[in-house]
């Protein structure tokens, strides 16, 4: 069985986000490989999307990993929601990715499925053939 490599490298991720320390680089490499597998599994037409728009898989892969790593940094406890009250003031919030999961947004799924590459056609509405 041939194993396909990740769509993006740690250097690609650093280019769009920030410089990573050695621990984060190791984690990022693992997540980039996992994100690439998820893209291949959930989007069977990824190759056509990549052919039509070279680099789209790399971009999406980096964004998936960035979302997961940011979620872990900003919410290390994995809380789904929180609230705080100070005197008469109350604040509450919900985390969009509390567990730091790798996921594809609906826009990314559309990009990879070729939903934006529609074809034009006409249909004769008269009875004449």
HELIX and SHEET records of a PDB file:
HELIX    1   1 UNK A   10  UNK A   16  1                                   7    
HELIX    2   2 UNK A   22  UNK A   42  1                                  21    
HELIX    3   3 UNK A   46  UNK A   52  1                                   7    
HELIX    4   4 UNK A   56  UNK A   74  1                                  19    
HELIX    5   5 UNK A  106  UNK A  113  1                                   8    
SHEET    1   A 2 UNK A  81  UNK A  86  0                                        
SHEET    2   A 2 UNK A  89  UNK A  94 -1                                        
END                                                                             
